[in-house]
């Protein structure tokens, strides 16, 4: 049974295990004290942060980080490697997109890497367009923006 919940501190241990598995599958180190320090203090970093559980298993996450009163950034959209290809990414993506519109943001930004084909496809299929670099993420290679105004 799927359960999409906002972040609460009680899920932090599961979140750390989840990201360690996701990043290991990508060949990345999980660095909670450095590059991934945002995940050590989610309430201070993100406007919204959702965790998708299938029963007791954390299978995905997505977040919105506020850049300005009119602009948010889509962040931390990850699906557990063993659970990819089941529509969880689309569910999380559309949840964040709907909430960004409800909050009243005019623009939703996102960054990714060239080798993240599924991420690029999801953004491009929802109307994101490539844009110039809008943040200081040296790890990202591609930057996208979506106009949320009708």
DSSP file (Angstrom, degrees, kcal/mol; ACC not computed):
  #  RESIDUE AA STRUCTURE BP1 BP2  ACC     N-H-->O    O-->H-N    N-H-->O    O-->H-N    TCO  KAPPA ALPHA  PHI   PSI    X-CA   Y-CA   Z-CA
    1    1 A X              0   0    0      0, 0.0    54,-2.4     0, 0.0     2,-0.2   0.000 360.0 360.0 360.0 125.4    0.0    0.0    0.0
    2    2 A X  E     -A   54   0A   0     52,-0.2     2,-0.4    50,-0.0    52,-0.2  -0.550 360.0-177.2 -80.0 140.2    1.5    3.3   -1.1
    3    3 A X  E     -A   53   0A   0     50,-2.5    50,-2.8    -2,-0.2     2,-0.7  -0.942   9.8-162.9-140.7 114.8    1.6    6.2    1.4
    4    4 A X  E     +A   52   0A   0     -2,-0.4     2,-0.3    48,-0.2    48,-0.2  -0.881  23.0 171.6-100.6 115.5    2.9    9.6    0.5
    5    5 A X  E     -A   51   0A   0     46,-2.7    46,-3.0    -2,-0.7     2,-0.1  -0.910  35.4-110.1-126.2 150.2    3.7   11.6    3.6
    6    6 A X  E     -A   50   0A   0     -2,-0.3    44,-0.2    44,-0.2    42,-0.0  -0.440  56.3 -82.3 -68.4 153.2    5.4   14.9    4.3
    7    7 A X        +     0   0    0     42,-2.8     2,-0.3    -2,-0.1    -1,-0.1  -0.296  51.1 177.4 -57.1 136.3    8.8   14.6    6.0
    8    8 A X    >   -     0   0    0     -3,-0.1     3,-2.3     1,-0.0     4,-0.3  -0.973  41.8-112.8-134.4 148.6    8.8   14.1    9.7
    9    9 A X  G >  S+     0   0    0     -2,-0.3     3,-1.7     1,-0.3     4,-0.3   0.766 110.7  71.5 -54.9 -26.4   11.9   13.6   11.8
   10   10 A X  G 3  S+     0   0    0      1,-0.3     3,-0.3     2,-0.1     4,-0.3   0.740  94.3  54.6 -63.5 -21.4   10.9   10.0   12.6
   11   11 A X  G <> S+     0   0    0     -3,-2.3     4,-2.6     1,-0.2    -1,-0.3   0.494  79.2  98.9 -89.1  -2.2   11.7    9.0    9.0
   12   12 A X  H <> S+     0   0    0     -3,-1.7     4,-2.3    -4,-0.3     5,-0.2   0.892  80.3  49.7 -55.9 -46.0   15.3   10.4    9.1
   13   13 A X  H  > S+     0   0    0     -4,-0.3     4,-1.8    -3,-0.3    -1,-0.2   0.929 113.9  45.7 -60.3 -42.6   17.0    7.0    9.8
   14   14 A X  H  > S+     0   0    0     -4,-0.3     4,-2.5     1,-0.2    -1,-0.2   0.876 110.7  55.4 -64.6 -36.7   15.1    5.4    6.9
   15   15 A X  H  X S+     0   0    0     -4,-2.6     4,-2.7     2,-0.2     5,-0.2   0.901 106.5  49.3 -63.0 -41.9   15.9    8.4    4.7
   16   16 A X  H  X S+     0   0    0     -4,-2.3     4,-2.0     2,-0.2    -1,-0.2   0.896 112.7  46.6 -67.2 -40.1   19.6    8.0    5.3
   17   17 A X  H  X S+     0   0    0     -4,-1.8     4,-1.9    -5,-0.2    -2,-0.2   0.914 112.7  52.3 -64.8 -42.5   19.6    4.3    4.4
   18   18 A X  H  X S+     0   0    0     -4,-2.5     4,-2.5     1,-0.2    -2,-0.2   0.942 111.4  44.0 -58.8 -51.9   17.5    5.1    1.3
   19   19 A X  H  X S+     0   0    0     -4,-2.7     4,-3.0     1,-0.2     5,-0.3   0.870 108.9  57.3 -66.9 -35.6   19.9    7.8    0.0
   20   20 A X  H  X S+     0   0    0     -4,-2.0     4,-2.0    -5,-0.2    -1,-0.2   0.919 111.3  44.0 -58.8 -41.8   22.9    5.6    0.7
   21   21 A X  H  X S+     0   0    0     -4,-1.9     4,-1.9     2,-0.2    -2,-0.2   0.917 114.7  48.4 -69.1 -43.7   21.4    2.9   -1.5
   22   22 A X  H  X S+     0   0    0     -4,-2.5     4,-0.9     1,-0.2    -2,-0.2   0.941 115.3  43.6 -62.2 -47.6   20.3    5.3   -4.2
   23   23 A X  H ><>S+     0   0    0     -4,-3.0     5,-3.1     1,-0.2     3,-0.5   0.877 110.2  55.4 -69.1 -37.1   23.7    7.1   -4.4
   24   24 A X  H ><5S+     0   0    0     -4,-2.0     3,-1.2    -5,-0.3    -1,-0.2   0.896 104.3  55.0 -60.7 -39.6   25.6    3.8   -4.2
   25   25 A X  H 3<5S+     0   0    0     -4,-1.9    -1,-0.2     1,-0.3    -2,-0.2   0.773 109.9  47.1 -64.9 -25.1   23.7    2.6   -7.3
   26   26 A X  T <<5S-     0   0    0     -4,-0.9    -1,-0.3    -3,-0.5    -2,-0.2   0.467 120.2-110.1 -92.7  -3.2   24.8    5.7   -9.1
   27   27 A X  T < 5S+     0   0    0     -3,-1.2     2,-0.3    -4,-0.5    -3,-0.2   0.715  76.6 129.7  81.8  21.1   28.4    5.2   -8.0
   28   28 A X      < -     0   0    0     -5,-3.1    -1,-0.3    -6,-0.1     2,-0.3  -0.807  58.3-121.7-108.9 149.1   28.3    8.2   -5.7
   29   29 A X        -     0   0    0     -2,-0.3     2,-0.7    -3,-0.1    -9,-0.0  -0.668  23.2-126.6 -82.9 143.4   29.4    8.5   -2.0
   30   30 A X        -     0   0    0     -2,-0.3     2,-0.6   -10,-0.1   -10,-0.1  -0.848  30.0-177.9 -91.5 114.0   26.7    9.6    0.5
   31   31 A X    > > +     0   0    0     -2,-0.7     5,-2.6     1,-0.1     3,-1.0  -0.783  12.7 172.3-120.3  84.8   28.2   12.5    2.3
   32   32 A X  T 3 5S+     0   0    0     -2,-0.6     8,-0.2     1,-0.3    -1,-0.1   0.699  83.2  48.6 -68.1 -20.6   25.8   13.7    5.0
   33   33 A X  T 3 5S+     0   0    0      5,-0.0    -1,-0.3     7,-0.0    -2,-0.0   0.555 126.9  15.8 -94.8  -9.1   28.4   16.1    6.5
   34   34 A X  T X 5S+     0   0    0     -3,-1.0     3,-2.1     0, 0.0     4,-0.2   0.314 129.7  10.2-124.6-107.3   29.4   17.6    3.1
   35   35 A X  T 3 5S+     0   0    0      1,-0.3     3,-0.3     2,-0.1    -3,-0.2   0.746 133.9  40.8 -57.3 -29.0   27.7   17.5   -0.3
   36   36 A X  T > <S+     0   0    0     -5,-2.6     3,-1.9     1,-0.2    -1,-0.3   0.038  74.1 122.2-109.0  25.3   24.4   16.0    1.1
   37   37 A X  G X>  +     0   0    0     -3,-2.1     3,-1.8     1,-0.3     4,-0.6   0.744  62.1  73.5 -61.3 -23.7   24.3   18.1    4.3
   38   38 A X  G >4 S+     0   0    0     -3,-0.3     3,-0.8     1,-0.3    -1,-0.3   0.819  90.0  59.9 -58.1 -29.2   20.9   19.4    3.2
   39   39 A X  G <4 S+     0   0    0     -3,-1.9     3,-0.4     1,-0.2    -1,-0.3   0.577  95.1  62.2 -78.5  -9.0   19.5   16.0    4.1
   40   40 A X  G <4 S+     0   0    0     -3,-1.8    -1,-0.2    -4,-0.2    -2,-0.2   0.648 117.3  27.3 -86.2 -17.0   20.6   16.4    7.7
   41   41 A X  S XX S+     0   0    0     -3,-0.8     4,-0.9    -4,-0.6     3,-0.7  -0.467  70.3 162.7-143.0  66.4   18.3   19.4    8.2
   42   42 A X  H >> S+     0   0    0     -3,-0.4     4,-2.7     1,-0.2     3,-1.0   0.879  72.3  56.3 -57.8 -46.4   15.4   19.0    5.8
   43   43 A X  H 34 S+     0   0    0      1,-0.3    -1,-0.2     2,-0.2    -2,-0.0   0.828 109.3  47.8 -60.4 -29.8   13.0   21.5    7.5
   44   44 A X  H <4 S+     0   0    0     -3,-0.7    -1,-0.3    -6,-0.1    -2,-0.2   0.694 120.0  37.8 -80.7 -18.4   15.6   24.3    7.3
   45   45 A X  H << S+     0   0    0     -3,-1.0     2,-0.4    -4,-0.9    21,-0.3   0.811 109.7  53.2-101.6 -37.1   16.4   23.6    3.6
   46   46 A X     <  -     0   0    0     -4,-2.7    19,-0.3    -5,-0.2     3,-0.1  -0.823  52.0-155.2-116.2 141.8   13.1   22.6    1.9
   47   47 A X  S    S+     0   0    0     17,-2.2     2,-0.3    -2,-0.4    18,-0.2   0.888  94.6   8.7 -71.5 -41.4    9.7   24.2    1.6
   48   48 A X  E     + B   0  64A   0     16,-1.6    16,-2.6     2,-0.0     2,-0.3  -0.990  65.2 179.1-138.5 145.9    8.2   20.8    1.0
   49   49 A X  E     - B   0  63A   0     -2,-0.3   -42,-2.8    14,-0.2     2,-0.3  -0.919  10.1-166.6-149.5 121.6    9.7   17.3    1.3
   50   50 A X  E     -AB   6  62A   0     12,-3.1    12,-1.5    -2,-0.3     2,-0.4  -0.842   7.4-159.0-113.9 147.2    7.7   14.1    0.6
   51   51 A X  E     -AB   5  61A   0    -46,-3.0   -46,-2.7    -2,-0.3     2,-0.6  -0.992   9.6-150.7-122.7 129.0    8.5   10.5    1.3
   52   52 A X  E     -AB   4  60A   0      8,-3.2     7,-3.1    -2,-0.4     8,-1.3  -0.893  16.1-171.0-104.3 120.0    6.8    7.7   -0.6
   53   53 A X  E     -AB   3  58A   0    -50,-2.8   -50,-2.5    -2,-0.6     2,-0.6  -0.874  20.0-159.9-109.8 141.5    6.4    4.5    1.4
   54   54 A X  E >  S-AB   2  57A   0      3,-2.8     3,-1.7    -2,-0.4     2,-0.4  -0.923  79.8 -48.7-113.5 100.0    5.2    1.1    0.1
   55   55 A X  T 3  S-     0   0    0    -54,-2.4   -52,-0.1    -2,-0.6    -2,-0.0  -0.627 124.3 -23.0  67.5-125.3    4.2   -0.5    3.3
   56   56 A X  T 3  S+     0   0    0     -2,-0.4     2,-0.5    -3,-0.1    -1,-0.2   0.411 118.3 100.1 -94.6   1.0    7.2    0.1    5.6
   57   57 A X  E <   -B   54   0A   0     -3,-1.7    -3,-2.8     2,-0.0     2,-0.6  -0.777  69.9-136.1 -96.6 126.1    9.7    0.6    2.8
   58   58 A X  E     +B   53   0A   0     -2,-0.5    -5,-0.2    -5,-0.2     3,-0.1  -0.692  32.3 167.4 -74.5 118.3   10.8    4.0    1.7
   59   59 A X  E     +     0   0A   0     -7,-3.1    21,-2.5    -2,-0.6     2,-0.3   0.567  54.1   2.7-112.8 -13.6   10.7    3.9   -2.1
   60   60 A X  E     -BC  52  79A   0     -8,-1.3    -8,-3.2    19,-0.2     2,-0.3  -0.991  49.5-162.9-168.8 160.9   11.0    7.5   -3.2
   61   61 A X  E     +BC  51  78A   0     17,-2.1    17,-1.5    -2,-0.3     2,-0.3  -0.968   6.4 176.3-143.8 158.7   11.4   11.2   -2.3
   62   62 A X  E     -B   50   0A   0    -12,-1.5   -12,-3.1    -2,-0.3     2,-0.3  -0.949   9.7-171.1-158.3 152.8   10.9   14.6   -3.8
   63   63 A X  E     -BC  49  75A   0     12,-2.6    12,-2.6    -2,-0.3     2,-0.4  -0.955  19.3-140.0-143.9 159.6   11.3   18.1   -2.5
   64   64 A X  E     -BC  48  74A   0    -16,-2.6   -17,-2.2    -2,-0.3   -16,-1.6  -0.995  17.1-167.5-119.4 128.2   10.6   21.8   -3.3
   65   65 A X  E     - C   0  73A   0      8,-2.5     8,-3.0    -2,-0.4     2,-0.4  -0.967  22.3-126.8-113.9 129.0   13.3   24.3   -2.3
   66   66 A X  E     + C   0  72A   0     -2,-0.5     6,-0.2   -21,-0.3     3,-0.1  -0.612  29.2 173.5 -79.1 127.6   12.3   28.0   -2.4
   67   67 A X  S    S-     0   0    0      4,-2.6     2,-0.3     1,-0.4     5,-0.2   0.808  72.7 -21.8 -94.3 -43.5   14.6   30.2   -4.5
   68   68 A X  S    S-     0   0    0      3,-2.1     3,-0.5     0, 0.0    -1,-0.4  -0.887  80.4 -82.2-152.1 179.7   12.5   33.3   -4.2
   69   69 A X  S    S+     0   0    0     -2,-0.3     3,-0.1     1,-0.2    -3,-0.0   0.744 132.0  35.0 -63.9 -20.4    8.8   34.1   -3.6
   70   70 A X  S    S+     0   0    0     35,-0.1    36,-2.9     1,-0.1    37,-2.0   0.526 114.5  60.2-107.0  -9.5    8.1   33.3   -7.2
   71   71 A X  E     + d   0 107A   0     -3,-0.5    -4,-2.6    34,-0.2    -3,-2.1  -0.970  52.5 179.4-132.9 133.8   10.5   30.5   -7.9
   72   72 A X  E     -Cd  66 108A   0     35,-2.2    37,-3.0    -2,-0.4     2,-0.4  -0.875  19.9-135.3-124.3 160.9   11.0   27.0   -6.5
   73   73 A X  E     -Cd  65 109A   0     -8,-3.0    -8,-2.5    -2,-0.3     2,-0.5  -0.967  15.1-131.2-118.7 132.2   13.5   24.3   -7.3
   74   74 A X  E     +C   64   0A   0     35,-3.4    37,-0.5    -2,-0.4     2,-0.3  -0.700  41.8 171.7 -77.9 126.1   12.5   20.6   -7.7
   75   75 A X  E     +C   63   0A   0    -12,-2.6   -12,-2.6    -2,-0.5     3,-0.1  -0.911  40.5  18.2-137.1 160.7   15.0   18.6   -5.6
   76   76 A X  E     +     0   0A   0     -2,-0.3     2,-1.1   -14,-0.2    -1,-0.1   0.758  60.3 165.8  53.5  37.3   15.8   15.1   -4.3
   77   77 A X  E     +     0   0A   0    -15,-0.1     2,-0.4    -3,-0.1   -15,-0.2  -0.740  19.1 151.6 -82.8 101.6   13.6   13.2   -6.8
   78   78 A X  E     -C   61   0A   0    -17,-1.5   -17,-2.1    -2,-1.1     2,-0.4  -0.985  32.5-161.6-134.9 143.9   14.9    9.7   -6.2
   79   79 A X  E     -C   60   0A   0     -2,-0.4   -19,-0.2   -19,-0.2     5,-0.2  -0.980  39.8 -99.5-121.3 137.1   13.4    6.3   -6.5
   80   80 A X    >   -     0   0    0    -21,-2.5     3,-2.5    -2,-0.4     4,-0.4  -0.300  35.2-121.2 -54.3 135.2   15.0    3.3   -4.8
   81   81 A X  G >  S+     0   0    0      1,-0.3     3,-0.8     2,-0.2    -1,-0.1   0.825 112.0  51.9 -51.5 -37.0   17.0    1.4   -7.5
   82   82 A X  G 3  S+     0   0    0      1,-0.2    -1,-0.3     3,-0.0    -2,-0.1   0.583 112.2  47.3 -76.9  -8.1   15.1   -1.8   -6.9
   83   83 A X  G X  S+     0   0    0     -3,-2.5     3,-0.6   -24,-0.1     5,-0.3   0.271  81.7 122.2-117.6   9.7   11.8    0.0   -7.3
   84   84 A X  T <   +     0   0    0     -3,-0.8    -3,-0.0    -4,-0.4    -4,-0.0  -0.330  60.8  39.4 -72.2 156.2   12.4    2.1  -10.5
   85   85 A X  T 3  S+     0   0    0     -2,-0.0    -1,-0.2     1,-0.0    -3,-0.0   0.619  84.9 100.9  84.0  14.1   10.1    1.7  -13.5
   86   86 A X  S <  S-     0   0    0     -3,-0.6    -2,-0.1     0, 0.0    -1,-0.0   0.271 100.6 -98.8-113.4   9.1    6.9    1.4  -11.6
   87   87 A X  S  > S+     0   0    0      3,-0.0     4,-2.0     4,-0.0     5,-0.1   0.481  88.7 122.0  89.1   2.6    5.6    5.0  -12.0
   88   88 A X  H  > S+     0   0    0     -5,-0.3     4,-2.5     1,-0.2     5,-0.2   0.894  72.6  53.2 -66.0 -38.9    6.8    6.2   -8.6
   89   89 A X  H  > S+     0   0    0      1,-0.2     4,-2.8     2,-0.2    -1,-0.2   0.913 109.2  48.4 -62.4 -43.1    8.9    9.0  -10.1
   90   90 A X  H  > S+     0   0    0      2,-0.2     4,-2.8     1,-0.2     5,-0.2   0.912 110.9  51.4 -63.6 -42.2    6.0   10.3  -12.1
   91   91 A X  H  X S+     0   0    0     -4,-2.0     4,-1.8     2,-0.2    -2,-0.2   0.933 114.3  42.7 -59.2 -48.1    3.7   10.3   -9.0
   92   92 A X  H  X S+     0   0    0     -4,-2.5     4,-2.3     2,-0.2    -2,-0.2   0.915 114.1  51.2 -66.3 -43.4    6.3   12.2   -6.9
   93   93 A X  H  X S+     0   0    0     -4,-2.8     4,-2.5     1,-0.2    -2,-0.2   0.938 111.8  46.4 -59.0 -48.7    7.1   14.6   -9.7
   94   94 A X  H  X S+     0   0    0     -4,-2.8     4,-2.3     1,-0.2    -1,-0.2   0.817 109.2  55.8 -68.3 -29.9    3.4   15.4  -10.3
   95   95 A X  H  X S+     0   0    0     -4,-1.8     4,-2.1    -5,-0.2    -1,-0.2   0.943 111.5  43.2 -63.4 -47.9    2.8   15.8   -6.5
   96   96 A X  H  X S+     0   0    0     -4,-2.3     4,-2.5     2,-0.2    -2,-0.2   0.902 114.0  51.1 -65.5 -41.5    5.6   18.4   -6.3
   97   97 A X  H  X S+     0   0    0     -4,-2.5     4,-2.0     2,-0.2    -2,-0.2   0.930 111.0  47.7 -62.0 -46.7    4.4   20.2   -9.5
   98   98 A X  H  X S+     0   0    0     -4,-2.3     4,-2.3     1,-0.2    -1,-0.2   0.904 113.5  47.9 -62.0 -42.2    0.8   20.4   -8.3
   99   99 A X  H  X S+     0   0    0     -4,-2.1     4,-2.7     2,-0.2     5,-0.2   0.883 107.4  55.4 -69.0 -37.6    2.0   21.8   -4.9
  100  100 A X  H  X>S+     0   0    0     -4,-2.5     5,-2.1     1,-0.2     4,-1.3   0.911 111.2  45.3 -60.1 -41.6    4.3   24.3   -6.5
  101  101 A X  H  <5S+     0   0    0     -4,-2.0    -2,-0.2     2,-0.2    -1,-0.2   0.914 112.2  51.5 -66.1 -42.7    1.3   25.7   -8.5
  102  102 A X  H  <5S+     0   0    0     -4,-2.3    -2,-0.2     1,-0.2    -1,-0.2   0.889 107.5  52.1 -63.0 -40.2   -0.9   25.6   -5.4
  103  103 A X  H  <5S-     0   0    0     -4,-2.7    -1,-0.2    -5,-0.1    -2,-0.2   0.835 119.6-113.1 -64.7 -32.1    1.6   27.6   -3.4
  104  104 A X  T  <5 +     0   0    0     -4,-1.3    -3,-0.2     1,-0.2    -2,-0.1   0.610  55.7 160.5 108.4  16.4    1.7   30.2   -6.2
  105  105 A X      < -     0   0    0     -5,-2.1    -1,-0.2     1,-0.1   -34,-0.2  -0.407  29.6-155.8 -65.7 147.0    5.2   29.9   -7.7
  106  106 A X  S    S+     0   0    0    -36,-2.9    42,-3.5     1,-0.2    43,-0.7   0.745  76.5  30.2 -90.9 -29.7    5.6   31.3  -11.2
  107  107 A X  E     -dE  71 147A   0    -37,-2.0   -35,-2.2    40,-0.2     2,-0.5  -0.985  59.8-159.6-136.4 141.1    8.6   29.1  -12.1
  108  108 A X  E     -dE  72 146A   0     38,-2.3    38,-2.0    -2,-0.4     2,-0.2  -0.988  18.5-168.2-119.2 123.5    9.8   25.7  -11.2
  109  109 A X  E     +dE  73 145A   0    -37,-3.0   -35,-3.4    -2,-0.5     2,-0.3  -0.678   7.7 177.3-106.6 161.5   13.5   25.0  -11.8
  110  110 A X  E     - E   0 144A   0     34,-1.8    34,-3.2    -2,-0.2     2,-0.3  -0.973  12.0-155.8-158.0 150.7   15.5   21.8  -11.8
  111  111 A X  E     + E   0 143A   0    -37,-0.5     2,-0.3    -2,-0.3    32,-0.2  -0.919  20.4 156.4-126.4 158.9   19.0   20.7  -12.4
  112  112 A X  E     - E   0 142A   0     30,-2.1    29,-2.8    -2,-0.3    30,-2.5  -0.913  36.9 -95.3-160.2-175.9   20.4   17.3  -13.4
  113  113 A X    >   -     0   0    0     -2,-0.3     3,-1.6    27,-0.2     7,-0.2  -0.795  31.9-115.6-112.2 157.6   23.3   15.5  -15.1
  114  114 A X  T 3  S+     0   0    0     -2,-0.3     6,-0.1     1,-0.3    -1,-0.1   0.842 114.4  57.5 -60.5 -34.0   23.6   14.4  -18.7
  115  115 A X  T 3  S+     0   0    0      1,-0.2     2,-1.2     2,-0.1    -1,-0.3   0.469  83.0  88.5 -80.2   0.7   23.7   10.7  -17.6
  116  116 A X    <>  +     0   0    0     -3,-1.6     4,-2.4     1,-0.2     5,-0.2  -0.583  50.5 163.9 -96.5  70.6   20.3   11.0  -15.8
  117  117 A X  H  > S+     0   0    0     -2,-1.2     4,-2.6     1,-0.2    -1,-0.2   0.858  71.1  52.0 -59.8 -41.1   18.2   10.1  -18.9
  118  118 A X  H  > S+     0   0    0     -3,-0.2     4,-2.4     2,-0.2    -1,-0.2   0.901 110.5  48.9 -65.0 -39.6   15.0    9.3  -16.9
  119  119 A X  H  > S+     0   0    0      2,-0.2     4,-2.2     1,-0.2     5,-0.2   0.936 112.9  46.9 -64.1 -47.2   15.2   12.7  -15.1
  120  120 A X  H  X S+     0   0    0     -4,-2.4     4,-2.9     1,-0.2     5,-0.2   0.915 112.4  50.4 -61.6 -43.0   15.7   14.6  -18.3
  121  121 A X  H  X S+     0   0    0     -4,-2.6     4,-2.6     1,-0.2    -1,-0.2   0.917 109.2  51.0 -62.4 -44.3   12.8   12.7  -20.0
  122  122 A X  H  X S+     0   0    0     -4,-2.4     4,-0.7     2,-0.2    -1,-0.2   0.926 114.8  42.9 -60.9 -45.5   10.5   13.4  -17.1
  123  123 A X  H ><>S+     0   0    0     -4,-2.2     5,-2.3     1,-0.2     3,-1.0   0.950 115.6  47.1 -66.3 -48.8   11.2   17.1  -17.1
  124  124 A X  H ><5S+     0   0    0     -4,-2.9     3,-1.4     1,-0.3    -2,-0.2   0.866 108.6  55.2 -64.1 -35.5   11.2   17.5  -20.9
  125  125 A X  H 3<5S+     0   0    0     -4,-2.6    -1,-0.3     1,-0.3    -2,-0.2   0.673 107.4  51.8 -72.2 -15.1    7.9   15.6  -21.2
  126  126 A X  T <<5S-     0   0    0     -3,-1.0    -1,-0.3    -4,-0.7    -2,-0.2   0.236 127.3 -95.8-103.1  11.9    6.3   18.0  -18.7
  127  127 A X  T < 5 +     0   0    0     -3,-1.4    20,-0.3     1,-0.3    -3,-0.2   0.515  69.3 152.1  93.3   5.3    7.4   21.1  -20.7
  128  128 A X      < -     0   0    0     -5,-2.3     2,-0.4    -6,-0.2    -1,-0.3  -0.418  28.8-155.1 -64.4 145.5   10.6   22.1  -18.9
  129  129 A X  E     -F  145   0A   0     16,-2.6    16,-2.1    -2,-0.1     2,-0.0  -0.927  23.6 -99.4-120.9 149.3   13.0   23.9  -21.1
  130  130 A X  E     +F  144   0A   0     -2,-0.4    14,-0.3    14,-0.2     2,-0.3  -0.386  49.3 172.6 -64.6 144.6   16.8   24.2  -20.8
  131  131 A X        -     0   0    0     12,-2.9    12,-0.5     1,-0.1     3,-0.1  -0.832  35.8 -75.2-141.9 177.6   17.9   27.4  -19.2
  132  132 A X        -     0   0    0     -2,-0.3     2,-0.1     1,-0.1    -1,-0.1  -0.323  67.2 -74.2 -75.2 164.0   21.1   29.0  -18.0
  133  133 A X        +     0   0    0      1,-0.2    -1,-0.1    10,-0.1   -22,-0.0  -0.395  49.3 176.8 -61.5 127.5   22.7   27.9  -14.7
  134  134 A X        +     0   0    0     -2,-0.1     2,-0.2    -3,-0.1    -1,-0.2   0.400  59.2  38.5-113.7  -2.2   20.5   29.4  -11.8
  135  135 A X  S    S-     0   0    0      2,-0.1     8,-0.0     0, 0.0    -2,-0.0  -0.755  83.2-105.3-138.5-176.1   22.3   27.9   -8.8
  136  136 A X        +     0   0    0     -2,-0.2     2,-1.2    -3,-0.0     3,-0.1   0.046  65.8 134.1-103.5  24.5   25.8   27.0   -7.5
  137  137 A X    >   -     0   0    0      1,-0.2     3,-0.7     2,-0.1    -2,-0.1  -0.640  29.8-178.3 -80.3  98.8   25.5   23.3   -8.0
  138  138 A X  T 3  S+     0   0    0     -2,-1.2    -1,-0.2     1,-0.2    -2,-0.0   0.672  78.8  62.9 -71.2 -16.6   28.8   22.4   -9.6
  139  139 A X  T 3  S+     0   0    0     -3,-0.1    -1,-0.2   -26,-0.0     2,-0.1   0.789  87.9  86.0 -77.8 -29.2   27.7   18.7   -9.9
  140  140 A X    <   -     0   0    0     -3,-0.7   -27,-0.2     1,-0.1     3,-0.1  -0.401  49.4-178.4 -74.7 149.3   24.8   19.6  -12.2
  141  141 A X        +     0   0    0    -29,-2.8     2,-0.4     1,-0.3   -28,-0.2   0.601  67.3  45.5-117.7 -24.6   25.4   19.8  -15.9
  142  142 A X  E     -E  112   0A   0    -30,-2.5   -30,-2.1   -10,-0.0     2,-0.4  -0.958  62.9-161.5-127.3 142.9   21.9   20.7  -17.2
  143  143 A X  E     -E  111   0A   0    -12,-0.5   -12,-2.9    -2,-0.4     2,-0.3  -0.979  10.6-174.1-128.7 136.5   19.5   23.3  -15.9
  144  144 A X  E     -EF 110 130A   0    -34,-3.2   -34,-1.8    -2,-0.4     2,-0.3  -0.869   8.4-167.4-129.5 157.8   15.8   23.5  -16.6
  145  145 A X  E     -EF 109 129A   0    -16,-2.1   -16,-2.6    -2,-0.3     2,-0.4  -0.993   4.1-161.8-144.8 147.8   12.8   25.8  -16.0
  146  146 A X  E     -E  108   0A   0    -38,-2.0   -38,-2.3    -2,-0.3     2,-0.5  -0.998  19.8-133.0-130.6 127.7    9.1   25.5  -16.3
  147  147 A X  E     -E  107   0A   0     -2,-0.4   -40,-0.2   -20,-0.3   -41,-0.1  -0.703  19.3-173.2 -78.2 123.1    6.6   28.4  -16.4
  148  148 A X        +     0   0    0    -42,-3.5   -41,-0.2    -2,-0.5     2,-0.2   0.491  48.5 107.1 -97.7  -5.6    3.8   27.6  -14.0
  149  149 A X              0   0    0    -43,-0.7    -2,-0.1     1,-0.1   -43,-0.0  -0.483 360.0 360.0 -75.4 144.5    1.6   30.6  -14.9
  150  150 A X              0   0    0     -2,-0.2    -1,-0.1     0, 0.0    -2,-0.0   0.516 360.0 360.0 -65.4 360.0   -1.6   29.8  -16.9
